[in-house]
Amino acid sequence: MKTYVILFVVLTVMHIMTLVNVTLFEGEWNGIVLFASNILFLIGAIFFGTEFRARQRVKR
């Protein structure tokens, strides 16, 4: 899969979690959603970093 597809999926999941929390649960699960969003952000950042380094090594 392309890097931008995975990052877009992670971003979409983060937004859907926030939307579900606000609309269905009326913000009762803010801590859990914030924690999950942070974990997803870190996963996306690590994935981007590894892909970026791999592409730099291929160019050399």
N, C-alpha and C positions, 0 to 999 in steps of 0.2 A: 504494500500500500504506500501511496505517496505520503510524505510528511504532512503536507497541508490538509489532507483528508483526515488524518488521525487527530491533528490539532483542532480541526473544525468539529469533529465528533466530540472531543473532550469539552470544548466550549459550549456546544449544544446541550450536552448532558448537564453541565453546570447551570445553564439558564433554565432548563426544564425542572431541575431540582428546586431552584429558587421559586419558580412559578407555582409548582405543586405545593410547596411549603406555604406560600402566601395565600393561595386560593383555597386549597382543600383543608389545610391544617391551621389556617389563620395565624401563622407565624409561631406556632408552639414548638416547632423543632428547629429553631434558629441555630442552636449550638451544633446539632448533628449535621445540618446542611452546610454550615460554615466549615466544619471539620472536613466533610467529604469534598467540598469545593477546594479547600486548600490541598488536600491529597491529590485530587485530579489535576490541579495546577502544577504541583510538583512533578507528577508523572509526565505531563505535557512538556514542562521545561527540561526535564532530564532527557526525554525522548528527542526533543529538538536539539539539545546540546550534543548528544551522541551522533545524530544524523549530520549535524554541521561539521563536527570533527572528522567524520568518515568521508565526507565530501571534500574537505580540505586535503586529506591525505591522498585521495584519488587524483586530485589536480596536480599534485607535485610529482 
